[in-house]
């Protein structure tokens, strides 16, 4: 039978092991540098809050144009209005990508070619500058190429002034040679897919049954998935259309691809349905003098109504009129310049490259916010005869009649990522950091809309679910996971059931007060306090577990799902404590004195419970109560926010022990930051409390790294804080100023989703602002009084001097199993990076302790 040893039996082994590791740490004095930054992100998105478009620098073409910014519209419902589940999975209405590809071609030097076949200048490409001498700061993606003496720059953007899914594709042809370039022509090809299907917004739908018609110079292509209208920008010489099976001169792609100087064949056929239509324009620019430039381009707009061509065409008339491509590009740059000068407030003390990144981060925050509130819905879902139903009403408030327009609740939502990132959903967690960053950067209207969204969305839908019945779940209004694009609360499922998360309540309250303090706008709270207090603050208090004093078990930040995976997570409790402290301040300001007292007492009591019940024998703050009790696997960088949010003194014993242990256990070998937790490796060879770990857990996470940098700065370790900021700045700068979700912990390259919004752009802005501000902001006005804590070393799980799990609970995993061979430990541990031998010694010392325990048992 397996037994634990008394403290006196195991202490000598522990002391010896860690004395040796401390000695080796002291010998490892050579500072570690991060790996070289690599460019791996080549798909640049642009959005106007109604749709999104993406320029792929690797394929040298536009490869994505979605009808909505978000990934899903709403749940599929039955005739009774109930959500439809199939084999335990909720069925959803996916938004659609309606473009296969679009790109330019060029005739010069007596021959022609599609620019998708030409090399890209990746150093010169990226986002257009908002002002001369600046870098980026706009939503205009650019692709720069050279064809002989001609420099050709493709501009792709979703125009901010068009309240519909739309984009512009413009080409500037500049002669960099010493002689005139003669006989220059530009071609544009546009292949939309408008047929059946809703496979997911990053997958192609069908191209069946499409029809092309020509009205003047404007092409209209329509099919089941609506209609796209194209308007050439500038004098157009030829207008071609063909089906994919066309051959010879009737296929514009082939004509240009074959070289030579053959013109496109004008489209003259009557509209007819076929599979796989594509269209093209030819612009004859003529001669371009040395040092001169000429332009061509096309503007596009999409409507979900196949019969809405005339309306969509009017949208383009209103936007473009008779403007040429250069005029529209210059106007779009001017709009972003006004945003940067009139709205964005850059934190003080930033370096030039930091300013570039924070300005582009403001652009990402703005582009990731949904701005549509109405849309057209067909009466069938993904193909003819498949009924479409909606829970939303017509714009005038009457019951919706499909096909027709509906008004939904999506406006204001901030998505977790932009495409090509797959998280184009409105998570409350990401959104709270994003809204706080918006307020910090002077984006007051955007921040207000973001916070208002959460109070107007269709939430509270899971209150009576059986998973929450033991909690007597109170009425609530902040989602327990995320939202569909139309503003309907949703959650995702796997074999362990749904994600049900309570950290959004506290994060919303923190972000709401941050908005009020930063902008000075008290009207939002004044107008919504009855809802905020009853369905956020009161609901959060009701979720305090009377047995532990913590927030009841949930899925929390890393979304572990349910059915035995729910835990008493530190992150959920720390966000609740901070949020309730902020709610108490808001309640006091509005004169709700009873709630001010109740919220403050609740926030302080949760914090106290965390200090007493979520720390080990060495005061290390654990990931969750269950793993702490098990004695292993409780390392989680999400707890950095316990100090960044001001619950505990960043120079106190809880912070010192916790951060030191996180440095030892979770520091990334390749980068300057930290993995999110130890779940990928904490169960090797035995069962534990988190057997579901994956690459997501071991990857270096930008959000925890930036929050950790704040904590390092607060505790006086400015060098590590600056390293993290520089690392993220360098990574993002190399990758077109896009902040990633994660970095590969061994290669240092971007991993998983990019560009991230709240967990990326927003977190970066908050970290810079925190460095500039330099003031402390303790929760409830003061840090927790740690003098009230009394723990005997080894009385609970933990290790002397380093903070950690008991060696006799199992050895550490050596670096060849994926743990970190290079670590940096602050506060009495390794002052510089380890060389890998430290990890091997720790592993060996842990193994020796296990052997000793077994011999003594």
N, C-alpha and C positions, 0 to 999 in steps of 0.2 A: 504494500500500500504506500502511496506517495504521501510524504509528510513534509511539513516545513520544519526547519531547524530553529532552535531558539537563537535570539540575537547574538548571544555570546559565542555560539558555535560558528556563525558565518562571518562575523565582523572581521577577523584577521585576514581571511581571504579577500574580502572586499577592500580593506585598507591596502593590502599589498598590491592588488591589481591596479588600483587607481593611483597609488604612489608611483608605480612603474609607468603608467600612462602619462602621469603628470610630468615625470622626468623626460619622457620622450617628447612630450609637447614642448617642453622648455628647449630641447635640442633642435626642434624643427623651426628654425628662425628665418628661413628664407621665405620672403613674402610671395604669395601665389597671385598670379595675374589671371584674368579671365581669358578664355580662348578667343581667338580672332573672330570678329563678327563676320557673318556671311549673309549675303542677300539670297533669300529663298522666297520672298513674297513678291509676286509679279502680277497680281490681279487687283486692279485699282477700281474701287467702287465710287459711284456718285449717286446722290439721292436728293430729292426735294421733299421728302416726307410723304409722297403719294406713290411713288414707284422707285425703282433703283435700276441702275445700269452699271455694267462692269467692263472695263478695258483690260484685256489680257495682253501683257507685254511679251509674254512668251510666244503666244500664237499670233501676235500682231493684229488683233482684231477685237471687235466688240463681241462678247460671247454670252452676255446675259442681260435680259431686260424683263423685269418682273412687273406684273400688273398692280401689285401692292408692295409696300416696303416690307411688311411682315410676312411670315411663312405660312400662317393659317388664318382663316377668316373666323370661323365659329364651329361649334360642334355640329355634327349631323344629328338632326332630331327626327323623331317619328311623327305621325299624324297627331298624336296627343301632346306633342311638345317636349317629350322626354329624350334625353341623350341616348344615342344608339351605341351599344357595346357589341362587339363581335369577339368571341373567345376571350372575354375579359378585358379587351382593349377598347377604349373609347374611339369612335370614328369621327374624323374631323374633315372639314372642308379645306383643302390645301390651296394656297395661292399658286399662280402659274408663271413660269418663265415662258414668254411668248416669242423669244428670239433664238434662232439657231446660231447665226453669226451675221456680222456686218463689217465691212472693211473697205478701204480705198484701193484704187489702182492708179498707175501713173504712166503716161506716155511721154518719153523724152529721149533725145539722142537717137531718134528713128525707130525706137521699139517701145513696147509696152509690157507691163507686168503688174500683177497684184502685189500690193505692199506687204501682204501676209507672207510673201516668199523672201522678203528682204530682211537683213539683219537690223536689230534694234540697237540704238545707243542707250544702254540702260543707265549710264551715268547722267545723261542729259534728260532722260524721261522722268516722269513723276507728276506731281501736282503743280499746276501753273502758279506763278508768284502773284501775290496780291498787290505788290507795288514794286517798282524798279529797285533793284538791289536787295530784294527780299527773296526768301525761299518758301514756296508753297503758301499755305494759308488760304486756300480756295478749294472748291469742289470740282475743279476742272482737271481731269486726268489727261496726261499728255504722253504721246509716243513719238520719239524723235528717231528719224532714219535718214540715211544718206543714199542718194541715187546719183552717182556721178557728182557734178558740181551742185546739185540741188539738195538742199536740206528740207525734208518734208516733216511737218509736225502735225500729228493727229490730235485733235482736242475732242474729248467726250465728256459730256456733263448733263445732268438733269437740271433744267433751268428752274431756279428758285421762284421765279415769278409765274410759273405755270402750275395751277392747282390741279394737276392731273398727272398720271403716269406718262412721262415724256422724256425725250433726250435729244441732244444735238450732237451730230458727228461732223466736225469741221476739219478741213485740211489747209494748212498754210504751206505754200511752196516758195522757198526763198533761194535765190540764185547766189551762191557763195563763191562762184567762179569769177574770172576776169573778162569773160565774153558772154554775150547774150545766149540764152538757151532758147531755141526756136521750136515751134510746133508742139508746145506742151499741152497735154490734156489730162484731166483727172476723171476717174471713174469711181462710182460708189456702188457697192453691192449690198443688198438687204434681204436676208432670208428669214422671214418670220414663220413661226409654227403656230397655227391658230385652230387646230383640230381638236379631237376628243382627248380626254384624260385629265387627271389631276394627280400625277405620281409624286408630287412634292416639288417645292419651288426650285430646287437645284437640279431637277431632271427635265428632259425634253418632253413636251406633249406631242401629240400626233400632228401631221400636216395634211390630214385628209379633208376633202371637200372645201378647199379654199377657193376664193374668187378674187380676181384682180380687176380693177376698173381704173380708168384714167379720166380725171376732170381737170382740163387745162394741163398744167404741169404736175399736179398733185396725184400721186398714186394712192389708192385705197385698197388694202388687202383685208378681206374679211373671211371669217369662218366661225366654227362653233364657239371659239374662245374670244369672240368679239371682233374688233376691227382696229387696224393700224393705218393711220394716214401719214404719208410722207410728203414733205414740201421741199423742193430744191432751193438752196440759198444761193442766189446768183443766176446768171444767164445759163440756161441748160441747152445743150445741143441735141442730145438724144435721150430717149426714154424707152428702156427695154424691159420686157417681162417675159418669163418663160417657165415652163414646168421642168422638173428635174430630169425628165426623160428626153428633153429636147437635145438635138444635135446640131452640129455645124454652126452657121451664122445666127441661128435662132437662139443659141445658148450664149448669153453675154459672158459668163464665166470663162467658157472655152475661148471666145474671141480674144479677150485680154490675155488670157494665160498662154495663148499661142505666140505672143510677141507680134512683131511687125507693126502695121499702122492701121489695121482695119477698124472702122467705126462700128459702134453698136447698131443693131437693127431696131428701128422704132417699133414700138408696140402699137398695133392698130386694130387688134381683134376685139370683138364684143365680149363683155363679161361672161365667163362660163366657169362652172365649178370643176376643179381638178385637184389632184393630189400633188403637193410640193411646188407651189408657185414661189418664184423669187423675182425681185425687181432690181433695176439698176438705172443710174443716170450717167451721162457723159457731159463733162464741162470742158469746152475748148478754151484754154487760157491764152493760147497764142504764144507770142514771144515774151520772155522775161529778161529784162536787162540785168547786167551784172549789178549785184547789190540790191536788186528789187525783189518784191514778193507779190504773189497773187493768191487768192483764196477760192475755195469751193466748200460746199457742205450741204447737209440735209438735216431737217428737223422732223421728228416723229412724235406722234401722240397715240395713246391706246385708249380705247373704250371697251368695256365689257359687253356693250350692246352691238351685235352684228348689224343692226339697222340704224346705228347712230353715226354713220359716216358724215353726214352733213353737219351734225353738232360738233364732232371731233375736228372736222376741217375748219370750223369757225374758231375753235380754240387755237389752232395754228395761225389763222389769220390775225386773231387778236394779239398773239405773241410775236410772230415774226413779220407779218405784213409783207412788205417787199424788201425787208432788210437782207443784206448779204451776210455771209458767214463771219467775216471780220467784225462787223457791227455787233452781232449777237455775242461773239466771244468777248469783245471789249466790254459790252454791257454786263455780262456775267461776272467778269473780273471786277468791274466797278462795284457791283453789289457786294461781293465778298470783301472788297477794300473798305466799303462803308461799315460792314460788320466788324472788321478788325479795328477800325479807328473809332467807331461810335459806340460799340457794344463791349468788345472784349477788353478786360482789364488783366494785363499780364502781371503775375506776382513780381514783387520787387527783387532785385538782385540776381536775375537770371542771366546766364551766359547766352551768347548768340545762338548756339545750337539748341539750348533749352527753350529759348523764345520761339524758335522755329517749330519745335515739337509741341509746345503748349498752344501755340496759335492753330496748328493743324489739329490738335486735339479738340479745340473749341469747334472747329469745322466738323469733326467726326461727331461730337455731341449733338450739334445742330442737325446734321444729316440723318442721325439715327432716331430722330423724334418723328412720330407719326403726325401728319397734318391733315389727313383726310377724315371727314366725318360722315360722308355720304358715298354711296357706290351703287352701280347698277347690277342687279342680279337677274339671271335668267330663271325660268321656271323649271329648268332641268339642271342637273348637277355637273356631270362630267361627259354625258352623251345624251342623245335624244332619248326621251322616254323615261329617264331616271329622275324622279321627282326631286326638286329642290325646295326645302322649307327653311324659313328663317324665324328667329325670335324677335326680329327688329321690325319697327314700324316705318311707314312712309315718312318722308320729310315733314309733311304737315301734321303728323301725329296720328293719322288714321291707320287702320290695319293695312299692312303691306299687301299689295297684289302683284304677284310675279307673273311675267317679267315686269320689272319696274325698279325704281330707285328706293333705297332704304337709308335711314339715318341710323348710324351705329355709335358706339361709345369709345372708338379707338383713338380719337384725337388726344394728343399729349403724351401718349405712351413713348417711353424711351427703350429701344431694343438693346439686348445685351451685346449684339455684334452687328456689323454690316456684312453683306456678302463680300467675299465668298465664305466667311464664317457661317457656320450652320445655326448659330444661336440668334436668329432674327426673331426672337420672342421677347415679350416684356416681362422679365423677371423683376419682382419687387426688390430683390437684394441688389442686383446690378443697378436698377433704376434709382435706388436711394443714394448710392455713391454718385451716380451721374447727376442727379438733381442737386446734390450738395456742391458738386464741382461746377455746375452751371451757375449757381448763385455766386460761388467764389470768383468765377471768371467774368462776372458782370452780366450774365445772360439771364436777367431777371424774368423776362416774359417766358422764356423757355422753361426755367425752373418752376415757375408758378403753374404753367400748363402741365408739367410732369407730375407735380404733387396733386393737382386737382384731378388728374386722370384717375388716381387710385381711389379717390372718394366718389367718383362718378361711374366707375366700371361696374359690371354685373358680377358682384362677389358675394361671399357668404354661402356659396353653393354646396359646400361640403359639411356644413354644420351637423347634419343628421347622419352622416356616413357611419357605418358600423365601426370603422377603425377608431373613430373619435367618441363613440358612445360612452366608454368608461370615463371620459374627461368631462362629461356634461358640457360639451362644447358651447360656449356662449355665442350670441350673435356677433358677427365680425364683418369687416368690410375690406380688409387688406388680404389679398390672395394668399393662400397657403403654398403656392408655388409660383405661378406665372399666369399670363393671360393670352387668349387668342387675340388676333389682330383687331377684331371688332369690339374688344373690351369685355370679353367673357372669361371668367376665371377658369383655369384648367390645371391639370396636373398630368404627369406622365406615369406610366406603369411599366414594371418588369415582373420577373418571376417572384419578386418579394413584395408585390403590390404597389400602391401609389407612393409618391413623394408627398408628405404633409409636413410643412415647415412653419415654425412659429417665429423665426428670427426677423421676418419682414415687419412685424408689428413694431418692434423696438427700433429697427432701422428707419422706418417711416417717421416715427416721432422724433428721432435724432435729426433726420434730414429736414423735417418741417421746422424745427426750432433753428437749425443752422440757416435755413432760408430766411427766417424772420430776423435773426441777428445780423446776417450778412447784408441783406438788402434794405432793412428797415421797414419792410412792408408787413404791417400787422393785420391788414384787412383779410388775408386769406384765413388766418386762424380765427379771427373774429366772426367771419361768415360761416365757418364750418365747425366751430367748436362743439356744438351738440353732437355731431356725427363723430368727430375725432375722439371725443371723450367717451362716448358710450360704446362705440364699435371698434376702437383701437385701444385706448388706455384702459378702460374697464375690462375689455376682453383679455388684455394681456395680464392684468392682475388676477383674473379668474383662472389663468393657466398656471399659476404658481402651485407647485406640488406641496401640499401641507406636510408631507413626510420628509422631504429633502430641503424644502425652501428654494429649490431651483425651479426653472420652467420644466414642465412635464416633458417626458421623452418625445422626440420628433425626429425628422430626417435631417434637419439643419443644413448648413452651408454646402456640404459635400454630397447631399442628396442620397442618403443611404437607403431610402425607401422604408418600408414598414415590415409587418409580419416577422417580428423578432429582430429587425435591424434598427429600430428606433432606439435612441439613446438619450440620456440626460446630458446633452451637449453643452460644453462650456460656451461655445459661440452663441448659441441661442440665449443662454442666460446672460451673457455679457451684453448682448445687444438689447435685451429686455431691461437690464439694470440701467444702461445708459439712456435708453429711450424713455423710461419712466422718470428718470431724473429731469430730462428735458421737458417731458409732459407736465411735471410738477411746476416747472418755471412758467410754462405757458398757462397753466391753470391759475397760477398766482396772478399773472398779468391780466387775465380776463376777469378776475374776481371770483373764481370758483375755488374758494379757500378749502372746502372740504376735500375736493379732489387733489388739490395741491399737497395737502398733508398726506393723503392716502397714497398718492403716487410716489412721493418722496420716500415715505416709509417702506413702500414695496420695493423701490429701486435699491435702497440701502440694505434691505433684508436679503435680497437676491445676491447682492455683492458680498455680504457677510457669509451667506451660505456657500458661495463659491470659494471664498478664502478658507473656510473651515472644512468643507467637504470635497472640494475639487482639487486640493493640493496634496502632494505626497509628503512623506516625512521630511523632505528637504525643501518644501514650499514650492515645488514645481507645479504649475497650473496644468492640469491634465486635459486632454481632449474631451473626455466624458467620464461620468461617474462609473459606468460599468467596467470600462477598461482599467480605470484606476484601481477598482476593487480586485480585478483579476491580476494586477501587478505587472502588466506588460502592455506594450502597444499603444500607449496613451500620448504619443507625441504628435502635435498638430499645430502648424504655424498659424492657423486661424486665431489662436489665442493671443497673437500679437495685438489684436484690437482691444484686449482687456486693458492694455497700457496706452495704446493710441487713442482710445476713447476716454481715457482718464479715470478708469475705475480704481487702479492701483498705482502707487508711486513708481515711476519708471526707474527710480534708484532704490526702491525698497527690496526687501528680501525675496518677495514673490517674483518680481520682475527679474532680478539678478539670477535667481536659480532657474527660472523658466527660459530666459533668453540664452543663458549659457548652455542649457541642455539642447535647445533648438539649434544653436550653432553647432554643437557637437553631432547631433543626430540628423539634421535636415539640411545643412548647408550644401549647396549644389557644387559638385566637383568642377563643372565647366563655367559656371557663372558666379555672380556676386550675391545672389539671393538664396532662397530656400525652397525645398520641396514642400508640398502642402501638408503631408503627413507621412507616417511610417507604415501605412496599411498594406503597401505592396510587399513589404519584407518582414512584417512583424509576426508572421505565422508560419515561417518556414519549418517544416518538419513536425508541426503539431497544430492542433485546432486552437483558435483563439476567438476573440470577440469581434474581429473584423476580417473574415476570410475572403472578402470580396475585393481586396486591393488590386490596383491595376497601374498601367503607365500614367494614368491621370494623377495618381497619388505621388509617384516618384518624380514627375516632371517639376521643373522649377516654375513656380506660379508668380506671375507679375503682381497680382493683387496682394498676396501675402508679403512679397519682397518689398513692395512700396510701403505697405503698412509697417513692415519690420524696419525699414529705413527710418520711418518717423520715430519709432521706439528707440532705435539706436541713437538718433540725434537727441532725443529727450533725456537719454541716460548718459550723454556726454561722449558717445562714440561717434563723433562726426565723421571720422575717416571711413568707417564701414558704411554709414549712411550715404556719404558722397560716392563711394564705390558703387553702391546699388543704383543710385540715380544716374551716374555716368554710364553704367552698364545698360540700363534701360534706354537712356538717351542714345547711346551708340547703336544699340540693336535697332531701335526704331528709325533713326536717321538713315541707316543703311538700307532699311526696308520701306522707303518712301513715307516715313513719318507715321507708320502704322504701329500702334502698340499691341503686342500679341497677348494672347491668353497665357501661354506657357512657352518655356524654352526646354529643349531636350537637355536633361541633366548631365549627359555625357558629351554631347556634341555642341551644345550651346546654340543650336539653330532653332528658329521658330517651330513651334509644334502645335498641332490642333488648330484653334480658331484665331482668326485675325481678319480685320482689326476689331479689337474689343472696345467697348464703350465705357460702362461704369467700372468694370474690372480692368480697364486699360487706360484709355484717354482720361477718364474721370479721376482714377486713382493717381495718375501722374500729376494732374493739375493740383490735386489736394496735397500731394507730397511737396510740390514746389511752394505752394502757399503756406504750408506748415513751416517749411524752412525759413521763409521770408518773415512770417509772423513772430515766431520765436516765443510765444507766450503759452503758458500752461492753461488747460481747461479741465480741471478735475470735475468728474461727475458729481452732481449734487453739491458742488461748491468746495469739496475737499476730498483728498484721496482717502482710501480706507485706512483706518488706524491699525497698522500691523502689529503694534505692541500688544494688542489684545490676543494675538495668536500664540499658542504654546504648543510646540511639537517637539517630540523627542526624536532625534535622528534615528532612522530605522524603525520607528514606531509604525510607519506605514510604508507603502511601496516607495522606493527611491534609493539613491546611492549617495553616500557622503561625497562631498566636494564637487561632484559633477552634476548631480540631479539626474536621476534616471531610474531604470527598472532594476530590480534585483538580479545580479548575475545568476543566482541559482534558479531563476525563473526561465533560464534559457540563454544561450550565448548570442552575441551579436552576429549578424550576418557579415561575412568578409566581403571585401570590395568586388571580388569576381562574381558575386551574386547580385551585384547591382547597387550596393550601398556606396557611400561616398568615400573615396580614397583620400580626398583633399578636403580638409575641414578647417574652419577658423573658429576659434572659441575665444570669447571675451571674458573679462572679469575673473582673472586668476587661473584660467586654463591656458590653452595654446594662444599665444599672442600673435603668432603668424601661422601660416598654413601648415598642416601636417604633410608628411611625405607619403602617406599610405601605410607606413609601418605602424602608426598609431592605431589604425583600425584593426590591423592584424593582431596587435598586442591586446587590444580590448576584446577581440573575439576569443583569443587564447585565454585571457584571464577569466572571461565568462565561462569558457569550457572547463577550465580548472576548477572553478567554483562549483560547477555542476557535478564534476567527478567527486569533489570533496564532499558535497552534500550526500551523494549516493553512498559513499563509503561510510559516512557517519550515521546514515538513516537506520 
